[in-house]
């Protein structure tokens, strides 16, 4: 059965409600899968963007710490330079830093695990607490080192949050460049501006700048100019790709002001390259302060606009998700409506066909169905009416054929019964088995059908005892007839006192082979023959293994694969026939069987097996041959249970007296 016919067969076994349910289920699977993938993608993007918002929330207090730490560092030089005037005192700045650290503590409690920032934050917080306790013991150089380390740790924490909150991999150009500005460029520029202010502050304490300080200012100025140019370009890209149009109006003035202040400062710093030019360090301090304030103002506004864009993105995703739900519900409602309408139309036609067929089943064939259907069901109704017209004549023909079939079945049943009786009549009788000298013998044969293909026999002729067991391929009438042929050939050759096993089996094979060819059959048989005389068994022919359980309870297995060849398969088998001798002692048990026992299946399709057969024989070898036979058959039936018997079952038990 190919795939197409198999599908039709399966659909025809379902009722219409089941078919519609199946079709609906098959339709729902891809729809549900697509919907799941779409919703999952939207949820993933919402989570991605929400994590970015969390990152901005965490970075806000860090931005203030980056502002206060350089100011606090500069204030350490105020006692050495009375001309330096700053709006904040140390106490004010430390209070602001404590407030920011407390804000960070609360933020880290909420987001630390999500952003994996807790370890970095705890280190910074502990360093700050240690700084407040031990600062009175430090020199200016130690202060500078501690400030630089604290600022570096804050930069590391900022980088960590940027990585874990997805800020580094934002997919939109406008938000990407805003993030780049607030997370990378502006913090780096603020650090450079703070360094310029600190170097200028140190220069103010001496009469003139050292070459190293001039070089440092030139390096910082060059880097500051590069980043300032990049910032202007990147922000323009963000403005150009801003679909909401909020960035240019909100940030342009602050960006221009900041860029202008940076350019003025770098222009002043460029003069430091000339050794003859005196440094205007107060102008540098003032310029860097102005640029820093402008940077912080630009950064705060940029972060606010960034939060607006990210929240707008989340709202768009949520609206898209709601739209998908609505569309899916509309599609489902439409599909259900069409399914119900189609189902009712089909069931109406089915109902009319069912009622009409019931009337026809009672013998009323004068039934016509009238339906205004122009689809395939209308064709079915038309075909039904034609069938109804033809049923009367067909019914008469069927009645005649049925009578003929009954007669034929009775004839075939009678023939099978005759064959089965002949088979049973040819089996050795209990009286014959008891007459065998030296052996206690019990046999059993049960066909899978009316006529079996198994064979066993125990023959005596002029003092010779010949025991045979075989199995014709398949079962049924043809196999049963072939089994009778084998029995007849064995008995005939025994009557003519043929002692040689090679000639004996070759003659049987020749007869069976010729008959099989005449019958144009593909049957063949396994056949093993045993000659018994005063405790000595001579085994020849190919069949199942022979089992011998010695009087000490140990089992031996004798393979017959090299002792013969299947009967009826080849014209000449003489070269394959061999003989094996087995000495029996008092109490030894010999068991012969067909594969109907070892290959018997239970409900789980498990085979009975040779090992289990041997175990049953070993457990019962001290009993009589009939009791051993009964024990084996009982165990085989227990194994089969309610499963159907698929092959003939034959068993022959010999016990040396």
Secondary structure, 3 states (H helix, E strand, C coil): CCHHHHHHHHHHCCCHHHHHHHHHHHHHHHHHHHHHHHHHHHHHHHHHHHHHHHHHHHHHHHHHHHHHHHHHHHHCCHHHCCCCCCCCCHHHHHHHHHHHHHHHHHHHHHHHHHHCCHHHHHHHHHHHHHHHHHHHHCCHHHHHHHHHHHHHHHHHHHHHHHHHCCHHHCCCHHHHHHHHHHHHHHHHHHHHHHHHHHHHHHHHCCCCCCHHHHHHHHHHHHHHHHHHHHHHHHHHHHHHCCCCCCHHHHHHHHHHHHHHHHHHHHHHHHHHHCCCCCCCHHHHHHHHHHHHHHHHHHHHHHHHHHHHHHHHHHHHHHHHHHHHHHHHHHHHHHHHHHHHHHHHHHHHHHHHHHHHHHHHHCCCCCCCCCCCCCCHHHHHHHHHHHHHHHHHHHHHHHHHHHHHHHHHHHHHHHHHHHHHHHHHHHCCCHHHHHCCCCEEEEEEEECCCCCCCEEEEEEEECCEEEEEEEEECCCCHHHHHHHHHHHHHHHHHHHCCCCCHHHHHHHHHHHHHHHHHHHCCCCCEEEEEEEEECCEEEEECCCCCEEEECCCCCEEEECCCCCCCCECCCCCCHHHCCEEEEECCCCCEEEEECHHHHCCECCCCCECCHHHHHHHHHHHCCCCHHHHHHHHHHHHHHHHCCCCCCCCEEEEEEEEC
